[in-house]
Amino acid sequence: MEGAETATHDIATAGAEAAHQGGIHVALAAEKVGSLWGLPITNTLVMSWTVMLLFVVVAFFVRRNLAMIPGRLQTALELVFGFAYDYIADVLGSRDLARRFFPLLVTTFLFIWIANALEFTPGIGSITVTHEGETAPLLRSVNTDLNMTLALTLIAVLVIEVSGMVSVGVLRYWRKFFNLGGVHTVVGLIEFIGEVARVISFSFRLFGNIFAGEVLIAVVAFFVPYILPVPLMAFEMFVGVVQAAIFTLLMLFFIKMAITDPHAEEHAEHAPAH
């Protein structure tokens, strides 16, 4: 409760400052807070480093406290991760494939979820720095930066395409997109457009939902501070979990589609009966 009250106070303070300045400050692009070797450092980049540091610290303490006879916390974690592993194995139809993709899928989910949840941590957005005469928040929600969601999407698409080529063969995999001959040409072209569209749909879905939530809370804090921000924060926490789950599940399903031989049924139908 103390953390929620502090976060609410930060939001209300930000709203009061915006009112004092005569408007609501909404920045579509990530703001620059410094530079390193001539490279710009943005507040979303600092936030991503914070999330990764949190991952490392939590992983260190969890690994150090593992026991052959698990306690309640370890048992709960094993149940959750065991359920996720079994679900991935069921979707992919192989426990070996699940073992291969499980770390990436779970890490992706945890990174997106924790990054979204930390948006409402006290101090996020209220601690500011001044760089080159411009004042900006030191930390900003990672997924409100289109560059970050686009980077996650490119990683997902690269994994999907490479997995498909490794599983069914390079030429066989790309034949489903560029298979000349009647209706197969049109179908392949449509599938190829769908593959390219994933880059846009993946990145903009995550960015749009999280950025819209940030803007909504800023507007509410400007007009009705201390009253509505808390329930909206709770709702956005739920949205953050849902968006992390949607991104990860879509990645899983597209991997399943990529590693499935698109011509297997055709060969089965033309195979001679024995």
VMD Tcl script that draws the C-alpha trace (Angstrom):
set ca {
  {0.00 0.00 0.00}
  {2.85 2.35 0.78}
  {4.32 1.78 -2.69}
  {0.94 2.42 -4.33}
  {0.47 5.61 -2.34}
  {3.94 6.81 -3.34}
  {3.29 6.00 -6.99}
  {-0.04 7.81 -6.83}
  {1.69 10.80 -5.25}
  {4.27 10.80 -8.08}
  {1.52 10.73 -10.69}
  {-0.43 13.45 -8.94}
  {2.72 15.55 -8.62}
  {3.44 15.07 -12.31}
  {-0.13 16.13 -13.07}
  {0.21 19.19 -10.88}
  {3.46 20.14 -12.59}
  {1.80 19.74 -15.98}
  {-1.06 21.94 -14.85}
  {1.42 24.53 -13.61}
  {3.18 24.47 -16.99}
  {-0.15 24.84 -18.76}
  {-0.49 21.45 -20.42}
  {0.20 17.73 -20.51}
  {3.65 16.66 -21.65}
  {3.42 13.63 -23.96}
  {6.57 12.59 -25.82}
  {6.08 10.05 -28.59}
  {9.79 9.36 -28.98}
  {12.12 8.38 -26.15}
  {13.92 11.37 -24.64}
  {17.69 11.71 -24.57}
  {19.16 11.81 -21.05}
  {22.87 11.51 -21.87}
  {25.44 10.16 -24.28}
  {28.16 7.52 -24.25}
  {31.05 7.69 -26.73}
  {28.91 9.95 -28.88}
  {25.94 7.56 -28.84}
  {22.65 8.89 -27.43}
  {21.34 7.37 -24.20}
  {17.55 7.56 -23.88}
  {15.38 7.10 -20.82}
  {13.85 3.90 -22.24}
  {17.35 2.49 -22.78}
  {18.23 3.22 -19.15}
  {14.99 1.52 -18.15}
  {15.85 -1.56 -20.21}
  {19.23 -1.75 -18.45}
  {17.38 -1.52 -15.14}
  {15.09 -4.41 -16.09}
  {18.05 -6.56 -17.18}
  {19.92 -5.76 -13.97}
  {16.85 -6.78 -11.99}
  {16.76 -10.07 -13.94}
  {20.39 -10.79 -13.12}
  {19.96 -10.03 -9.41}
  {16.78 -12.11 -9.07}
  {18.30 -15.02 -11.02}
  {21.39 -14.94 -8.78}
  {19.41 -15.12 -5.54}
  {16.95 -17.71 -6.87}
  {19.82 -19.91 -8.09}
  {21.66 -19.59 -4.79}
  {18.60 -20.58 -2.75}
  {17.58 -23.64 -4.79}
  {17.12 -26.75 -2.65}
  {16.47 -30.44 -3.25}
  {13.55 -30.15 -0.85}
  {11.80 -27.03 -2.16}
  {10.08 -24.50 0.01}
  {6.76 -22.84 -0.80}
  {8.21 -20.20 -3.12}
  {10.36 -22.67 -5.04}
  {7.43 -25.09 -5.31}
  {5.19 -22.33 -6.69}
  {7.83 -21.30 -9.24}
  {8.38 -24.91 -10.31}
  {4.64 -25.39 -10.81}
  {4.33 -22.22 -12.93}
  {7.38 -22.95 -15.08}
  {6.44 -26.62 -15.33}
  {2.98 -25.69 -16.63}
  {4.53 -23.30 -19.19}
  {7.01 -25.98 -20.32}
  {4.26 -28.60 -20.72}
  {2.10 -26.16 -22.68}
  {4.96 -25.29 -25.05}
  {5.68 -29.00 -25.52}
  {2.00 -29.68 -26.35}
  {1.90 -26.85 -28.91}
  {5.17 -27.82 -30.59}
  {4.45 -31.54 -30.31}
  {7.90 -32.32 -28.94}
  {9.61 -31.98 -25.59}
  {12.96 -31.62 -27.35}
  {11.63 -28.59 -29.26}
  {10.12 -27.25 -26.04}
  {13.53 -27.51 -24.35}
  {15.03 -25.56 -27.24}
  {12.53 -22.69 -27.32}
  {11.45 -22.54 -23.66}
  {14.25 -20.17 -22.46}
  {13.61 -17.65 -25.25}
  {9.82 -17.66 -24.89}
  {9.82 -17.38 -21.10}
  {12.53 -14.70 -21.09}
  {10.56 -12.69 -23.67}
  {7.40 -12.91 -21.56}
  {9.18 -11.97 -18.33}
  {11.03 -9.05 -19.93}
  {7.86 -7.53 -21.41}
  {5.80 -8.17 -18.28}
  {8.36 -6.83 -15.79}
  {9.07 -3.82 -17.99}
  {5.35 -3.02 -18.11}
  {4.91 -3.55 -14.35}
  {7.85 -1.30 -13.46}
  {6.11 1.58 -15.22}
  {4.15 2.17 -12.01}
  {7.08 1.88 -9.61}
  {7.55 5.02 -7.47}
  {10.13 7.28 -9.11}
  {9.46 6.18 -12.68}
  {8.65 9.34 -14.61}
  {9.05 11.67 -11.62}
  {12.86 11.63 -11.37}
  {14.15 13.99 -14.05}
  {17.54 14.92 -15.49}
  {18.62 17.86 -17.62}
  {20.69 17.21 -20.72}
  {21.60 19.86 -23.30}
  {19.08 22.25 -21.75}
  {16.20 19.75 -21.99}
  {14.58 18.23 -18.90}
  {13.26 14.69 -19.24}
  {12.37 11.74 -16.99}
  {15.38 9.56 -16.21}
  {13.30 6.39 -16.53}
  {10.43 5.67 -18.89}
  {8.47 2.51 -19.62}
  {10.47 0.41 -22.09}
  {7.58 -0.57 -24.33}
  {6.47 3.01 -24.96}
  {9.50 3.23 -27.25}
  {8.74 1.90 -30.74}
  {12.44 1.14 -31.22}
  {12.30 -1.36 -28.36}
  {9.15 -3.13 -29.52}
  {10.53 -3.21 -33.06}
  {13.76 -4.78 -31.80}
  {11.80 -7.46 -29.92}
  {9.75 -8.09 -33.05}
  {12.81 -8.45 -35.28}
  {14.26 -11.00 -32.84}
  {10.97 -12.93 -32.86}
  {10.67 -12.87 -36.66}
  {14.32 -13.91 -37.09}
  {13.81 -16.87 -34.72}
  {10.63 -17.89 -36.53}
  {12.16 -17.79 -40.01}
  {15.43 -19.48 -39.04}
  {13.56 -22.19 -37.13}
  {11.43 -22.89 -40.19}
  {14.44 -23.12 -42.50}
  {16.35 -25.39 -40.11}
  {13.37 -27.70 -39.59}
  {12.11 -28.20 -43.15}
  {15.07 -27.04 -45.23}
  {15.83 -23.66 -46.77}
  {14.48 -24.31 -50.28}
  {11.48 -26.28 -49.03}
  {10.60 -23.55 -46.53}
  {10.70 -20.69 -49.04}
  {8.77 -22.70 -51.61}
  {5.59 -22.01 -49.68}
  {6.03 -18.31 -50.49}
  {7.41 -18.56 -54.01}
  {5.76 -21.62 -55.51}
  {5.06 -20.83 -59.17}
  {2.07 -22.51 -60.69}
  {-1.57 -21.46 -60.75}
  {-3.29 -20.70 -57.46}
  {-0.17 -21.61 -55.45}
  {1.50 -18.42 -56.68}
  {-1.27 -16.22 -55.28}
  {-1.46 -18.16 -52.00}
  {2.31 -17.97 -51.58}
  {2.33 -14.23 -52.23}
  {-0.41 -13.71 -49.62}
  {1.55 -15.75 -47.07}
  {4.71 -13.76 -47.80}
  {2.85 -10.48 -47.26}
  {1.57 -11.91 -43.98}
  {5.13 -12.73 -42.91}
  {6.25 -9.16 -43.60}
  {3.17 -7.74 -41.88}
  {4.17 -9.52 -38.66}
  {6.92 -6.97 -38.13}
  {4.35 -4.17 -38.14}
  {1.61 -5.97 -36.20}
  {3.93 -7.33 -33.49}
  {5.69 -4.05 -32.78}
  {2.74 -1.65 -33.09}
  {0.36 -3.82 -31.04}
  {2.66 -3.83 -28.02}
  {3.77 -0.22 -28.44}
  {0.24 1.09 -29.04}
  {-1.35 -0.55 -26.01}
  {1.36 0.43 -23.54}
  {1.82 3.97 -24.88}
  {-1.96 4.55 -24.89}
  {-2.12 3.48 -21.24}
  {0.67 5.89 -20.32}
  {-1.09 8.78 -22.08}
  {-4.44 7.88 -20.48}
  {-2.97 7.93 -16.98}
  {-1.20 11.24 -17.69}
  {-4.48 12.81 -18.84}
  {-6.40 11.47 -15.83}
  {-3.67 12.66 -13.45}
  {-3.89 16.11 -15.03}
  {-7.67 16.46 -14.60}
  {-8.51 14.20 -11.63}
  {-5.40 13.62 -9.50}
  {-5.56 11.46 -6.32}
  {-8.88 9.82 -7.37}
  {-8.79 7.83 -10.62}
  {-5.08 7.03 -11.18}
  {-5.00 4.01 -8.80}
  {-7.76 1.89 -10.46}
  {-6.37 2.82 -13.88}
  {-2.91 1.75 -12.76}
  {-4.35 -1.60 -11.65}
  {-6.03 -2.02 -15.03}
  {-2.82 -1.14 -16.88}
  {-0.94 -3.71 -14.79}
  {-3.42 -6.29 -16.07}
  {-3.02 -5.01 -19.64}
  {0.76 -5.34 -19.27}
  {0.44 -9.04 -18.39}
  {-2.00 -9.64 -21.24}
  {0.23 -7.93 -23.80}
  {3.26 -9.94 -22.66}
  {1.23 -13.14 -22.95}
  {-0.14 -12.22 -26.40}
  {3.32 -11.38 -27.77}
  {4.81 -14.63 -26.44}
  {1.91 -16.86 -27.52}
  {1.90 -15.43 -31.04}
  {5.63 -16.04 -31.20}
  {5.06 -19.66 -30.09}
  {2.26 -20.30 -32.59}
  {4.22 -18.77 -35.47}
  {7.21 -20.96 -34.58}
  {4.89 -23.98 -34.72}
  {3.63 -22.90 -38.14}
  {7.18 -22.31 -39.40}
  {8.56 -25.70 -38.35}
  {5.60 -27.58 -39.84}
  {6.35 -28.85 -43.34}
  {3.76 -27.14 -45.59}
  {4.10 -29.87 -48.22}
  {3.90 -32.86 -45.90}
  {0.18 -33.44 -46.53}
  {0.66 -33.20 -50.30}
  {3.35 -35.87 -50.24}
  {1.21 -38.05 -47.97}
  {-1.69 -37.84 -50.43}
  {0.48 -38.73 -53.45}
  {2.37 -41.52 -51.68}
  {1.42 -44.99 -52.95}
  {-0.72 -47.09 -50.65}
  {0.90 -50.13 -49.17}
}
mol new
graphics top color blue
foreach p $ca { graphics top sphere $p radius 0.5 }
foreach p [lrange $ca 0 end-1] q [lrange $ca 1 end] { graphics top cylinder $p $q radius 0.2 }
display resetview
